[in-house]
Amino acid sequence: MRRSQIIGFGSYLPQNIVTNDDLAEKIDTSDEWIRKRTGIAQRHIAADGELTSDIATNAARAALKNAGLDADAVDLIVLATATPDNTFPATATRVQSNLGIRRGAAFDVQAVCAGYVYALTMADNMIRLGQAETAIVIGAEVFSRILDWEDRGTCVLFGDGAGACVLQGAETAGTNADTGILSTRIHSDGEYYDMLYVDGGPSTTGTSGYLRMEGKEVFRHAVQRMSEVVTAALDQNDLAVDQLDWLIPHQANKRIMDSIAKKLNLPDEKIVVTVDRQANTSAATIPLALAEASADGRLKPGHLIALSALGGGFAWGSALLRL
Ligand code: ACO
């Protein structure tokens, strides 16, 4: 069975770090409130003029270097982002051009915080069907540009950043002991559109708009959906939760992750956490966490890893993979 192998990880975080205390100088909040409710201590914020395509390109270059591949090996770029450079064309095509690639296909995927799982799903399906051989799957966001910096209920939660993985097709035995992406699952339910959205866009206000959110509802659905979609992925592959080496959940809030761990009966040590230092970078949280845990040696060959995310839409999903 042809499966997508993950052969490289890369990431990029903007240099500028904004602490909770920095925010407390501008809005009515405190380090204590933010840490207690979310686990967040700081976030990276893109510099003026630093675009989604710039940070995505940096992460993609790092992932290619980690994979030991030249850009000309790549025939697919899928970029998950809710903060594209322009309304069109796809920011992925700018990344393609930055990397000097003139062949294959490059496109964006929009599923907000679930975007990386959606993008992996698209790339994995194309590789398994033989439509692509080597893909870079990127999550990159500059959420700082769609935040209402006067709304303390939302602006403290997010940060900017980019992460990427390189996928390549390979023949495997077709069992749950294979390496590579074992399965992906994606779901959405537009009934919840108004729970988490941006109040602008080309066909509504003609402006980019700002993020709006019903925090408590998002919290509740995130815990429920992100847990059940991991269980479904394990069931689909005849694997049990105690066989998981790592859960890499979308990093929105430490309390959401703690609740998921409890629901799944998974020890805290098996969860990769970056939200404390990076806040919620939407589609970039999962590839940033993968890159960090790979670079520091936590992820090892043979490890079974579940990815899980929920975002605006609501859209949610999971991926199960073995390194
Ligand atoms: N600093 C200080 N006080 C604040 C802040 C802040 N930054 N934000 C809100 N408050 C106040 C509120 O005004 C309110 O005050 P009041 O009681 O006087 O009215 C009080 O704190 C409680 O506010 P709630 O909104 O009820 O606080 P809650 O416990 O629900 O926590 C939070 C809010 C952290 C946003 C929580 O709902 C949450 O984490 N939700 C998940 C949302 C999320 O992570 N979204 C990310 C995008 S979606 C995703 O990635 C899954």
py3Dmol code that shows the C-alpha trace and the ligand (Angstrom):
import py3Dmol

protein = """\
ATOM      1  CA  MET A   1       0.000   0.000   0.000  1.00  0.00           C
ATOM      2  CA  ARG A   2       1.301   3.427  -0.932  1.00  0.00           C
ATOM      3  CA  ARG A   3       1.489   5.722   2.089  1.00  0.00           C
ATOM      4  CA  SER A   4       2.861   9.205   2.753  1.00  0.00           C
ATOM      5  CA  GLN A   5       6.040   9.141   4.827  1.00  0.00           C
ATOM      6  CA  ILE A   6       6.932  12.200   6.891  1.00  0.00           C
ATOM      7  CA  ILE A   7      10.590  12.797   6.066  1.00  0.00           C
ATOM      8  CA  GLY A   8      11.263  16.342   7.307  1.00  0.00           C
ATOM      9  CA  PHE A   9      10.070  18.965   9.784  1.00  0.00           C
ATOM     10  CA  GLY A  10      10.667  22.717   9.839  1.00  0.00           C
ATOM     11  CA  SER A  11       9.435  25.799  11.626  1.00  0.00           C
ATOM     12  CA  TYR A  12       9.781  29.538  11.840  1.00  0.00           C
ATOM     13  CA  LEU A  13       8.762  31.960  14.585  1.00  0.00           C
ATOM     14  CA  PRO A  14       8.952  35.747  14.185  1.00  0.00           C
ATOM     15  CA  GLN A  15      11.663  37.327  16.358  1.00  0.00           C
ATOM     16  CA  ASN A  16       9.439  39.703  18.285  1.00  0.00           C
ATOM     17  CA  ILE A  17       8.154  38.142  21.540  1.00  0.00           C
ATOM     18  CA  VAL A  18       5.234  39.788  23.354  1.00  0.00           C
ATOM     19  CA  THR A  19       4.734  38.711  26.979  1.00  0.00           C
ATOM     20  CA  ASN A  20       1.515  38.838  28.956  1.00  0.00           C
ATOM     21  CA  ASP A  21       3.003  41.742  30.942  1.00  0.00           C
ATOM     22  CA  ASP A  22       3.600  43.609  27.664  1.00  0.00           C
ATOM     23  CA  LEU A  23      -0.108  43.178  26.840  1.00  0.00           C
ATOM     24  CA  ALA A  24      -1.130  44.266  30.353  1.00  0.00           C
ATOM     25  CA  GLU A  25       0.515  47.637  29.660  1.00  0.00           C
ATOM     26  CA  LYS A  26      -1.941  48.248  26.803  1.00  0.00           C
ATOM     27  CA  ILE A  27      -5.195  46.522  27.802  1.00  0.00           C
ATOM     28  CA  ASP A  28      -7.004  45.642  31.033  1.00  0.00           C
ATOM     29  CA  THR A  29      -5.553  42.183  31.617  1.00  0.00           C
ATOM     30  CA  SER A  30      -2.880  40.490  33.708  1.00  0.00           C
ATOM     31  CA  ASP A  31      -0.233  37.800  33.387  1.00  0.00           C
ATOM     32  CA  GLU A  32      -2.003  35.896  36.145  1.00  0.00           C
ATOM     33  CA  TRP A  33      -5.413  35.896  34.386  1.00  0.00           C
ATOM     34  CA  ILE A  34      -3.986  34.802  31.033  1.00  0.00           C
ATOM     35  CA  ARG A  35      -1.786  32.037  32.492  1.00  0.00           C
ATOM     36  CA  LYS A  36      -4.522  30.683  34.717  1.00  0.00           C
ATOM     37  CA  ARG A  37      -7.239  30.574  32.020  1.00  0.00           C
ATOM     38  CA  THR A  38      -5.081  29.529  29.055  1.00  0.00           C
ATOM     39  CA  GLY A  39      -1.543  28.473  30.068  1.00  0.00           C
ATOM     40  CA  ILE A  40      -0.157  31.133  27.709  1.00  0.00           C
ATOM     41  CA  ALA A  41       2.872  33.175  28.859  1.00  0.00           C
ATOM     42  CA  GLN A  42       4.003  34.796  25.603  1.00  0.00           C
ATOM     43  CA  ARG A  43       3.521  34.827  21.836  1.00  0.00           C
ATOM     44  CA  HIS A  44       5.603  35.720  18.748  1.00  0.00           C
ATOM     45  CA  ILE A  45       4.296  38.578  16.596  1.00  0.00           C
ATOM     46  CA  ALA A  46       5.324  39.145  12.965  1.00  0.00           C
ATOM     47  CA  ALA A  47       7.227  42.336  12.143  1.00  0.00           C
ATOM     48  CA  ASP A  48       5.637  45.030   9.971  1.00  0.00           C
ATOM     49  CA  GLY A  49       5.958  43.837   6.394  1.00  0.00           C
ATOM     50  CA  GLU A  50       6.563  40.217   7.380  1.00  0.00           C
ATOM     51  CA  LEU A  51       3.978  38.249   5.396  1.00  0.00           C
ATOM     52  CA  THR A  52       2.401  34.818   5.735  1.00  0.00           C
ATOM     53  CA  SER A  53       4.286  33.797   2.579  1.00  0.00           C
ATOM     54  CA  ASP A  54       7.598  34.899   4.156  1.00  0.00           C
ATOM     55  CA  ILE A  55       7.193  32.867   7.324  1.00  0.00           C
ATOM     56  CA  ALA A  56       5.728  29.926   5.365  1.00  0.00           C
ATOM     57  CA  THR A  57       8.746  29.970   3.037  1.00  0.00           C
ATOM     58  CA  ASN A  58      11.148  29.983   6.008  1.00  0.00           C
ATOM     59  CA  ALA A  59       9.394  26.965   7.553  1.00  0.00           C
ATOM     60  CA  ALA A  60       9.324  25.153   4.179  1.00  0.00           C
ATOM     61  CA  ARG A  61      13.060  25.764   3.633  1.00  0.00           C
ATOM     62  CA  ALA A  62      13.822  24.401   7.108  1.00  0.00           C
ATOM     63  CA  ALA A  63      11.700  21.292   6.444  1.00  0.00           C
ATOM     64  CA  LEU A  64      13.416  20.645   3.094  1.00  0.00           C
ATOM     65  CA  LYS A  65      16.825  20.998   4.768  1.00  0.00           C
ATOM     66  CA  ASN A  66      15.750  18.599   7.517  1.00  0.00           C
ATOM     67  CA  ALA A  67      14.587  16.108   4.835  1.00  0.00           C
ATOM     68  CA  GLY A  68      17.850  16.530   2.912  1.00  0.00           C
ATOM     69  CA  LEU A  69      15.940  17.441  -0.262  1.00  0.00           C
ATOM     70  CA  ASP A  70      16.292  20.206  -2.828  1.00  0.00           C
ATOM     71  CA  ALA A  71      13.233  22.255  -3.710  1.00  0.00           C
ATOM     72  CA  ASP A  72      13.175  20.779  -7.209  1.00  0.00           C
ATOM     73  CA  ALA A  73      12.068  17.419  -5.730  1.00  0.00           C
ATOM     74  CA  VAL A  74       8.757  19.016  -4.679  1.00  0.00           C
ATOM     75  CA  ASP A  75       5.664  18.615  -6.872  1.00  0.00           C
ATOM     76  CA  LEU A  76       2.993  19.731  -4.378  1.00  0.00           C
ATOM     77  CA  ILE A  77       2.664  22.560  -1.857  1.00  0.00           C
ATOM     78  CA  VAL A  78      -0.393  22.710   0.381  1.00  0.00           C
ATOM     79  CA  LEU A  79      -0.572  25.712   2.688  1.00  0.00           C
ATOM     80  CA  ALA A  80      -3.099  25.866   5.506  1.00  0.00           C
ATOM     81  CA  THR A  81      -3.821  29.483   6.392  1.00  0.00           C
ATOM     82  CA  ALA A  82      -6.688  31.764   7.344  1.00  0.00           C
ATOM     83  CA  THR A  83      -4.470  34.829   6.930  1.00  0.00           C
ATOM     84  CA  PRO A  84      -3.353  34.773   3.278  1.00  0.00           C
ATOM     85  CA  ASP A  85      -1.158  37.546   1.834  1.00  0.00           C
ATOM     86  CA  ASN A  86      -3.946  38.590  -0.558  1.00  0.00           C
ATOM     87  CA  THR A  87      -7.504  37.444  -1.181  1.00  0.00           C
ATOM     88  CA  PHE A  88      -6.087  35.711  -4.258  1.00  0.00           C
ATOM     89  CA  PRO A  89      -4.013  34.091  -5.638  1.00  0.00           C
ATOM     90  CA  ALA A  90      -3.235  31.305  -3.198  1.00  0.00           C
ATOM     91  CA  THR A  91      -0.377  32.267  -0.869  1.00  0.00           C
ATOM     92  CA  ALA A  92       1.024  28.786  -1.592  1.00  0.00           C
ATOM     93  CA  THR A  93       1.902  29.969  -5.110  1.00  0.00           C
ATOM     94  CA  ARG A  94       4.032  32.790  -3.637  1.00  0.00           C
ATOM     95  CA  VAL A  95       5.808  30.200  -1.484  1.00  0.00           C
ATOM     96  CA  GLN A  96       6.291  28.050  -4.586  1.00  0.00           C
ATOM     97  CA  SER A  97       7.873  30.995  -6.378  1.00  0.00           C
ATOM     98  CA  ASN A  98      10.045  31.899  -3.345  1.00  0.00           C
ATOM     99  CA  LEU A  99      11.362  28.328  -3.386  1.00  0.00           C
ATOM    100  CA  GLY A 100      12.068  28.505  -7.128  1.00  0.00           C
ATOM    101  CA  ILE A 101       9.637  25.702  -7.997  1.00  0.00           C
ATOM    102  CA  ARG A 102       7.999  25.944 -11.432  1.00  0.00           C
ATOM    103  CA  ARG A 103       6.161  22.603 -11.630  1.00  0.00           C
ATOM    104  CA  GLY A 104       3.454  20.633  -9.823  1.00  0.00           C
ATOM    105  CA  ALA A 105       0.645  22.373  -7.927  1.00  0.00           C
ATOM    106  CA  ALA A 106       0.406  24.790  -5.005  1.00  0.00           C
ATOM    107  CA  PHE A 107      -2.815  25.764  -3.250  1.00  0.00           C
ATOM    108  CA  ASP A 108      -4.196  27.020   0.063  1.00  0.00           C
ATOM    109  CA  VAL A 109      -6.565  25.228   2.408  1.00  0.00           C
ATOM    110  CA  GLN A 110      -8.867  27.194   4.688  1.00  0.00           C
ATOM    111  CA  ALA A 111     -10.104  25.382   7.783  1.00  0.00           C
ATOM    112  CA  VAL A 112      -8.686  27.846  10.341  1.00  0.00           C
ATOM    113  CA  CYS A 113      -7.293  25.999  13.378  1.00  0.00           C
ATOM    114  CA  ALA A 114      -8.153  22.615  11.815  1.00  0.00           C
ATOM    115  CA  GLY A 115      -6.338  23.709   8.647  1.00  0.00           C
ATOM    116  CA  TYR A 116      -3.229  21.611   9.145  1.00  0.00           C
ATOM    117  CA  VAL A 117      -5.176  18.361   9.494  1.00  0.00           C
ATOM    118  CA  TYR A 118      -7.178  19.322   6.384  1.00  0.00           C
ATOM    119  CA  ALA A 119      -3.986  20.159   4.436  1.00  0.00           C
ATOM    120  CA  LEU A 120      -2.329  16.886   5.467  1.00  0.00           C
ATOM    121  CA  THR A 121      -5.464  15.046   4.356  1.00  0.00           C
ATOM    122  CA  MET A 122      -5.376  16.668   0.897  1.00  0.00           C
ATOM    123  CA  ALA A 123      -1.649  16.018   0.416  1.00  0.00           C
ATOM    124  CA  ASP A 124      -1.861  12.451   1.755  1.00  0.00           C
ATOM    125  CA  ASN A 125      -4.758  11.593  -0.559  1.00  0.00           C
ATOM    126  CA  MET A 126      -2.927  13.010  -3.580  1.00  0.00           C
ATOM    127  CA  ILE A 127       0.245  11.093  -2.719  1.00  0.00           C
ATOM    128  CA  ARG A 128      -1.629   7.821  -2.122  1.00  0.00           C
ATOM    129  CA  LEU A 129      -3.378   8.213  -5.493  1.00  0.00           C
ATOM    130  CA  GLY A 130      -0.063   8.837  -7.240  1.00  0.00           C
ATOM    131  CA  GLN A 131      -1.021  12.400  -8.191  1.00  0.00           C
ATOM    132  CA  ALA A 132       1.959  13.757  -6.247  1.00  0.00           C
ATOM    133  CA  GLU A 133       5.278  12.278  -5.122  1.00  0.00           C
ATOM    134  CA  THR A 134       6.824  14.807  -2.736  1.00  0.00           C
ATOM    135  CA  ALA A 135       4.781  17.439  -0.906  1.00  0.00           C
ATOM    136  CA  ILE A 136       5.479  20.268   1.494  1.00  0.00           C
ATOM    137  CA  VAL A 137       2.520  20.754   3.841  1.00  0.00           C
ATOM    138  CA  ILE A 138       2.690  24.079   5.641  1.00  0.00           C
ATOM    139  CA  GLY A 139       0.635  25.804   8.332  1.00  0.00           C
ATOM    140  CA  ALA A 140       1.370  29.544   8.512  1.00  0.00           C
ATOM    141  CA  GLU A 141      -0.513  32.411  10.130  1.00  0.00           C
ATOM    142  CA  VAL A 142      -0.191  36.066  11.032  1.00  0.00           C
ATOM    143  CA  PHE A 143      -3.270  36.147  13.273  1.00  0.00           C
ATOM    144  CA  SER A 144      -1.961  39.366  14.850  1.00  0.00           C
ATOM    145  CA  ARG A 145      -3.369  41.149  11.762  1.00  0.00           C
ATOM    146  CA  ILE A 146      -6.958  39.924  12.284  1.00  0.00           C
ATOM    147  CA  LEU A 147      -7.156  40.533  16.039  1.00  0.00           C
ATOM    148  CA  ASP A 148      -9.123  43.307  17.652  1.00  0.00           C
ATOM    149  CA  TRP A 149      -6.360  44.514  19.987  1.00  0.00           C
ATOM    150  CA  GLU A 150      -8.973  46.203  22.183  1.00  0.00           C
ATOM    151  CA  ASP A 151     -10.870  42.964  22.804  1.00  0.00           C
ATOM    152  CA  ARG A 152      -9.082  41.393  25.773  1.00  0.00           C
ATOM    153  CA  GLY A 153     -11.245  38.265  25.450  1.00  0.00           C
ATOM    154  CA  THR A 154      -9.554  37.292  22.167  1.00  0.00           C
ATOM    155  CA  CYS A 155      -6.336  39.243  21.518  1.00  0.00           C
ATOM    156  CA  VAL A 156      -4.414  37.583  24.364  1.00  0.00           C
ATOM    157  CA  LEU A 157      -4.966  34.100  22.921  1.00  0.00           C
ATOM    158  CA  PHE A 158      -3.140  34.174  19.579  1.00  0.00           C
ATOM    159  CA  GLY A 159       0.321  34.451  18.030  1.00  0.00           C
ATOM    160  CA  ASP A 160       2.071  34.237  14.651  1.00  0.00           C
ATOM    161  CA  GLY A 161       4.247  31.445  13.256  1.00  0.00           C
ATOM    162  CA  ALA A 162       4.731  28.739  10.652  1.00  0.00           C
ATOM    163  CA  GLY A 163       5.540  25.029  10.575  1.00  0.00           C
ATOM    164  CA  ALA A 164       5.978  22.528   7.760  1.00  0.00           C
ATOM    165  CA  CYS A 165       6.460  18.837   7.016  1.00  0.00           C
ATOM    166  CA  VAL A 166       7.791  17.154   3.894  1.00  0.00           C
ATOM    167  CA  LEU A 167       5.804  14.095   2.772  1.00  0.00           C
ATOM    168  CA  GLN A 168       6.930  11.515   0.247  1.00  0.00           C
ATOM    169  CA  GLY A 169       5.124   8.471  -1.154  1.00  0.00           C
ATOM    170  CA  ALA A 170       6.489   4.967  -0.401  1.00  0.00           C
ATOM    171  CA  GLU A 171       5.215   1.392  -0.670  1.00  0.00           C
ATOM    172  CA  THR A 172       4.368  -0.246   2.685  1.00  0.00           C
ATOM    173  CA  ALA A 173       2.945  -3.594   3.835  1.00  0.00           C
ATOM    174  CA  GLY A 174      -0.504  -2.062   4.421  1.00  0.00           C
ATOM    175  CA  THR A 175      -0.783  -2.830   8.145  1.00  0.00           C
ATOM    176  CA  ASN A 176      -1.137  -0.662  11.237  1.00  0.00           C
ATOM    177  CA  ALA A 177       2.582  -1.280  11.930  1.00  0.00           C
ATOM    178  CA  ASP A 178       3.491   0.694   8.774  1.00  0.00           C
ATOM    179  CA  THR A 179       5.352   3.964   8.931  1.00  0.00           C
ATOM    180  CA  GLY A 180       3.732   7.046   7.415  1.00  0.00           C
ATOM    181  CA  ILE A 181       0.246   8.498   7.620  1.00  0.00           C
ATOM    182  CA  LEU A 182      -2.066   5.638   8.644  1.00  0.00           C
ATOM    183  CA  SER A 183      -5.301   7.613   8.277  1.00  0.00           C
ATOM    184  CA  THR A 184      -6.846  11.067   8.305  1.00  0.00           C
ATOM    185  CA  ARG A 185     -10.373  12.168   9.218  1.00  0.00           C
ATOM    186  CA  ILE A 186     -11.969  15.537   8.539  1.00  0.00           C
ATOM    187  CA  HIS A 187     -15.382  16.862   9.579  1.00  0.00           C
ATOM    188  CA  SER A 188     -17.296  20.133   9.662  1.00  0.00           C
ATOM    189  CA  ASP A 189     -20.648  21.448  10.863  1.00  0.00           C
ATOM    190  CA  GLY A 190     -21.542  24.922   9.611  1.00  0.00           C
ATOM    191  CA  GLU A 191     -24.332  25.196  12.171  1.00  0.00           C
ATOM    192  CA  TYR A 192     -21.620  26.698  14.407  1.00  0.00           C
ATOM    193  CA  TYR A 193     -20.368  29.274  11.861  1.00  0.00           C
ATOM    194  CA  ASP A 194     -21.132  32.217  14.176  1.00  0.00           C
ATOM    195  CA  MET A 195     -19.281  30.783  17.188  1.00  0.00           C
ATOM    196  CA  LEU A 196     -15.870  31.674  15.782  1.00  0.00           C
ATOM    197  CA  TYR A 197     -15.488  33.885  12.724  1.00  0.00           C
ATOM    198  CA  VAL A 198     -13.924  37.024  11.286  1.00  0.00           C
ATOM    199  CA  ASP A 199     -16.389  39.893  10.841  1.00  0.00           C
ATOM    200  CA  GLY A 200     -15.130  40.901   7.401  1.00  0.00           C
ATOM    201  CA  GLY A 201     -14.268  39.528   3.984  1.00  0.00           C
ATOM    202  CA  PRO A 202     -14.402  40.327   0.259  1.00  0.00           C
ATOM    203  CA  SER A 203     -18.123  39.524  -0.156  1.00  0.00           C
ATOM    204  CA  THR A 204     -19.354  41.032   3.127  1.00  0.00           C
ATOM    205  CA  THR A 205     -17.643  44.219   4.297  1.00  0.00           C
ATOM    206  CA  GLY A 206     -14.842  44.412   1.770  1.00  0.00           C
ATOM    207  CA  THR A 207     -12.354  44.653   4.649  1.00  0.00           C
ATOM    208  CA  SER A 208     -10.340  41.935   6.358  1.00  0.00           C
ATOM    209  CA  GLY A 209     -12.283  42.204   9.626  1.00  0.00           C
ATOM    210  CA  TYR A 210     -11.475  40.963  13.125  1.00  0.00           C
ATOM    211  CA  LEU A 211     -11.804  37.657  14.918  1.00  0.00           C
ATOM    212  CA  ARG A 212     -14.966  37.175  17.032  1.00  0.00           C
ATOM    213  CA  MET A 213     -15.569  34.226  19.319  1.00  0.00           C
ATOM    214  CA  GLU A 214     -17.934  32.635  21.820  1.00  0.00           C
ATOM    215  CA  GLY A 215     -15.101  31.363  24.002  1.00  0.00           C
ATOM    216  CA  LYS A 216     -17.056  29.014  26.268  1.00  0.00           C
ATOM    217  CA  GLU A 217     -18.855  27.271  23.371  1.00  0.00           C
ATOM    218  CA  VAL A 218     -15.612  26.888  21.433  1.00  0.00           C
ATOM    219  CA  PHE A 219     -13.983  25.395  24.538  1.00  0.00           C
ATOM    220  CA  ARG A 220     -16.768  22.847  25.008  1.00  0.00           C
ATOM    221  CA  HIS A 221     -16.842  21.716  21.376  1.00  0.00           C
ATOM    222  CA  ALA A 222     -13.033  21.605  21.131  1.00  0.00           C
ATOM    223  CA  VAL A 223     -12.761  19.160  24.051  1.00  0.00           C
ATOM    224  CA  GLN A 224     -15.568  16.939  22.762  1.00  0.00           C
ATOM    225  CA  ARG A 225     -14.650  16.841  19.071  1.00  0.00           C
ATOM    226  CA  MET A 226     -10.878  16.710  19.443  1.00  0.00           C
ATOM    227  CA  SER A 227     -11.191  13.729  21.804  1.00  0.00           C
ATOM    228  CA  GLU A 228     -13.744  11.735  19.833  1.00  0.00           C
ATOM    229  CA  VAL A 229     -11.866  12.143  16.559  1.00  0.00           C
ATOM    230  CA  VAL A 230      -8.723  10.634  18.136  1.00  0.00           C
ATOM    231  CA  THR A 231     -10.706   7.661  19.414  1.00  0.00           C
ATOM    232  CA  ALA A 232     -12.249   7.231  15.938  1.00  0.00           C
ATOM    233  CA  ALA A 233      -8.803   7.278  14.309  1.00  0.00           C
ATOM    234  CA  LEU A 234      -7.472   4.635  16.716  1.00  0.00           C
ATOM    235  CA  ASP A 235     -10.566   2.438  16.196  1.00  0.00           C
ATOM    236  CA  GLN A 236     -10.236   2.770  12.423  1.00  0.00           C
ATOM    237  CA  ASN A 237      -6.695   1.343  12.652  1.00  0.00           C
ATOM    238  CA  ASP A 238      -7.353  -1.303  15.334  1.00  0.00           C
ATOM    239  CA  LEU A 239      -5.078   0.540  17.744  1.00  0.00           C
ATOM    240  CA  ALA A 240      -5.647   1.444  21.390  1.00  0.00           C
ATOM    241  CA  VAL A 241      -4.984   4.687  23.213  1.00  0.00           C
ATOM    242  CA  ASP A 242      -2.203   3.134  25.303  1.00  0.00           C
ATOM    243  CA  GLN A 243      -0.311   2.376  22.067  1.00  0.00           C
ATOM    244  CA  LEU A 244      -0.022   6.095  21.337  1.00  0.00           C
ATOM    245  CA  ASP A 245       3.430   7.567  21.960  1.00  0.00           C
ATOM    246  CA  TRP A 246       2.293  11.166  21.461  1.00  0.00           C
ATOM    247  CA  LEU A 247      -0.809  13.265  21.100  1.00  0.00           C
ATOM    248  CA  ILE A 248      -0.169  16.564  19.368  1.00  0.00           C
ATOM    249  CA  PRO A 249      -3.384  18.528  19.751  1.00  0.00           C
ATOM    250  CA  HIS A 250      -4.052  21.931  18.249  1.00  0.00           C
ATOM    251  CA  GLN A 251      -2.651  24.382  20.812  1.00  0.00           C
ATOM    252  CA  ALA A 252      -5.474  26.747  21.740  1.00  0.00           C
ATOM    253  CA  ASN A 253      -5.479  26.565  25.490  1.00  0.00           C
ATOM    254  CA  LYS A 254      -3.727  24.338  28.050  1.00  0.00           C
ATOM    255  CA  ARG A 255      -7.027  23.675  29.814  1.00  0.00           C
ATOM    256  CA  ILE A 256      -8.527  22.302  26.577  1.00  0.00           C
ATOM    257  CA  MET A 257      -5.549  19.940  26.255  1.00  0.00           C
ATOM    258  CA  ASP A 258      -5.804  18.860  29.909  1.00  0.00           C
ATOM    259  CA  SER A 259      -9.491  18.055  29.442  1.00  0.00           C
ATOM    260  CA  ILE A 260      -8.763  16.026  26.285  1.00  0.00           C
ATOM    261  CA  ALA A 261      -6.021  14.075  28.102  1.00  0.00           C
ATOM    262  CA  LYS A 262      -8.458  13.277  30.897  1.00  0.00           C
ATOM    263  CA  LYS A 263     -11.207  12.217  28.484  1.00  0.00           C
ATOM    264  CA  LEU A 264      -8.844   9.937  26.573  1.00  0.00           C
ATOM    265  CA  ASN A 265      -7.150   8.662  29.736  1.00  0.00           C
ATOM    266  CA  LEU A 266      -3.774   9.713  28.356  1.00  0.00           C
ATOM    267  CA  PRO A 267      -0.916  10.759  30.688  1.00  0.00           C
ATOM    268  CA  ASP A 268       0.149  14.422  30.430  1.00  0.00           C
ATOM    269  CA  GLU A 269       3.721  13.370  29.514  1.00  0.00           C
ATOM    270  CA  LYS A 270       2.447  12.060  26.162  1.00  0.00           C
ATOM    271  CA  ILE A 271       1.121  15.450  25.078  1.00  0.00           C
ATOM    272  CA  VAL A 272       3.349  17.943  23.269  1.00  0.00           C
ATOM    273  CA  VAL A 273       2.674  21.455  24.570  1.00  0.00           C
ATOM    274  CA  THR A 274       3.875  24.696  22.961  1.00  0.00           C
ATOM    275  CA  VAL A 275       0.953  26.990  23.767  1.00  0.00           C
ATOM    276  CA  ASP A 276       2.781  28.427  26.800  1.00  0.00           C
ATOM    277  CA  ARG A 277       5.485  29.992  24.583  1.00  0.00           C
ATOM    278  CA  GLN A 278       3.700  30.409  21.249  1.00  0.00           C
ATOM    279  CA  ALA A 279      -0.012  30.901  22.102  1.00  0.00           C
ATOM    280  CA  ASN A 280      -2.522  29.816  19.466  1.00  0.00           C
ATOM    281  CA  THR A 281      -1.017  30.132  15.975  1.00  0.00           C
ATOM    282  CA  SER A 282      -4.113  28.526  14.369  1.00  0.00           C
ATOM    283  CA  ALA A 283      -3.103  26.250  11.446  1.00  0.00           C
ATOM    284  CA  ALA A 284       0.566  26.485  12.474  1.00  0.00           C
ATOM    285  CA  THR A 285       0.316  25.004  15.984  1.00  0.00           C
ATOM    286  CA  ILE A 286       0.511  21.336  14.974  1.00  0.00           C
ATOM    287  CA  PRO A 287       3.470  21.562  12.565  1.00  0.00           C
ATOM    288  CA  LEU A 288       5.284  23.879  15.015  1.00  0.00           C
ATOM    289  CA  ALA A 289       4.815  21.298  17.791  1.00  0.00           C
ATOM    290  CA  LEU A 290       5.896  18.457  15.484  1.00  0.00           C
ATOM    291  CA  ALA A 291       9.044  20.355  14.489  1.00  0.00           C
ATOM    292  CA  GLU A 292       9.912  21.185  18.093  1.00  0.00           C
ATOM    293  CA  ALA A 293       9.401  17.632  19.395  1.00  0.00           C
ATOM    294  CA  SER A 294      11.345  16.207  16.448  1.00  0.00           C
ATOM    295  CA  ALA A 295      14.263  18.624  16.889  1.00  0.00           C
ATOM    296  CA  ASP A 296      14.609  17.973  20.635  1.00  0.00           C
ATOM    297  CA  GLY A 297      14.544  14.189  20.131  1.00  0.00           C
ATOM    298  CA  ARG A 298      11.176  13.426  21.736  1.00  0.00           C
ATOM    299  CA  LEU A 299       9.816  11.966  18.487  1.00  0.00           C
ATOM    300  CA  LYS A 300      11.635   8.779  17.538  1.00  0.00           C
ATOM    301  CA  PRO A 301      11.434   6.389  14.574  1.00  0.00           C
ATOM    302  CA  GLY A 302       8.501   4.019  15.057  1.00  0.00           C
ATOM    303  CA  HIS A 303       6.542   6.349  17.353  1.00  0.00           C
ATOM    304  CA  LEU A 304       2.765   6.429  16.905  1.00  0.00           C
ATOM    305  CA  ILE A 305       1.439  10.005  16.909  1.00  0.00           C
ATOM    306  CA  ALA A 306      -2.113  11.345  16.856  1.00  0.00           C
ATOM    307  CA  LEU A 307      -2.841  14.870  15.640  1.00  0.00           C
ATOM    308  CA  SER A 308      -6.172  16.474  16.482  1.00  0.00           C
ATOM    309  CA  ALA A 309      -7.675  19.923  15.892  1.00  0.00           C
ATOM    310  CA  LEU A 310     -10.852  22.001  15.875  1.00  0.00           C
ATOM    311  CA  GLY A 311     -11.377  25.456  14.435  1.00  0.00           C
ATOM    312  CA  GLY A 312     -13.913  27.885  13.009  1.00  0.00           C
ATOM    313  CA  GLY A 313     -16.753  26.383  10.994  1.00  0.00           C
ATOM    314  CA  PHE A 314     -16.682  24.327  13.124  1.00  0.00           C
ATOM    315  CA  ALA A 315     -14.157  22.222  11.244  1.00  0.00           C
ATOM    316  CA  TRP A 316     -12.243  19.448  12.978  1.00  0.00           C
ATOM    317  CA  GLY A 317     -10.232  16.328  12.295  1.00  0.00           C
ATOM    318  CA  SER A 318      -7.396  14.005  13.203  1.00  0.00           C
ATOM    319  CA  ALA A 319      -4.461  12.226  11.635  1.00  0.00           C
ATOM    320  CA  LEU A 320      -2.723   9.111  12.880  1.00  0.00           C
ATOM    321  CA  LEU A 321       0.872   8.593  11.825  1.00  0.00           C
ATOM    322  CA  ARG A 322       3.922   6.516  12.567  1.00  0.00           C
ATOM    323  CA  LEU A 323       7.414   7.923  12.114  1.00  0.00           C
TER     324      LEU A 323
END
"""
ligand_1 = """\
51
ACO
N -7.926 39.497 31.028
C -8.650 39.694 32.121
N -9.964 39.431 32.191
C -10.544 38.922 31.090
C -9.846 38.689 29.902
C -8.477 39.001 29.898
N -7.700 38.814 28.810
N -10.690 38.182 28.977
C -11.898 38.094 29.568
N -11.826 38.548 30.856
C -12.865 38.632 31.837
C -14.241 38.747 31.230
O -14.542 40.074 30.885
C -15.110 38.231 32.343
O -15.268 39.270 33.285
P -16.697 39.452 34.040
O -16.874 38.185 34.809
O -16.433 40.651 34.876
O -17.688 39.655 32.947
C -14.254 37.154 32.995
O -12.896 37.427 32.588
C -14.627 35.755 32.552
O -14.728 35.756 31.134
P -15.121 34.475 30.343
O -15.123 34.775 28.874
O -16.359 33.891 30.955
O -13.876 33.546 30.719
P -13.635 32.040 30.428
O -13.360 31.338 31.687
O -14.663 31.456 29.499
O -12.258 32.088 29.637
C -11.391 31.934 27.432
C -12.191 32.757 28.406
C -9.965 31.797 27.952
C -11.381 32.631 26.083
C -12.015 30.537 27.307
O -13.393 30.623 27.049
C -11.388 29.723 26.243
O -10.219 29.389 26.304
N -12.137 29.324 25.214
C -11.586 28.604 24.097
C -11.415 29.572 23.044
C -10.206 29.373 22.237
O -9.180 28.876 22.644
N -10.313 29.809 20.997
C -9.229 29.752 20.092
C -9.703 29.597 18.711
S -10.569 28.101 18.509
C -9.534 26.920 18.742
O -8.397 27.131 18.497
C -10.005 25.648 19.266
"""
view = py3Dmol.view(width=600, height=400)
view.addModel(protein, "pdb")
view.setStyle({"model": 0}, {"cartoon": {"style": "trace"}})
view.addModel(ligand_1, "xyz")
view.setStyle({"model": 1}, {"stick": {}})
view.zoomTo()
view.show()
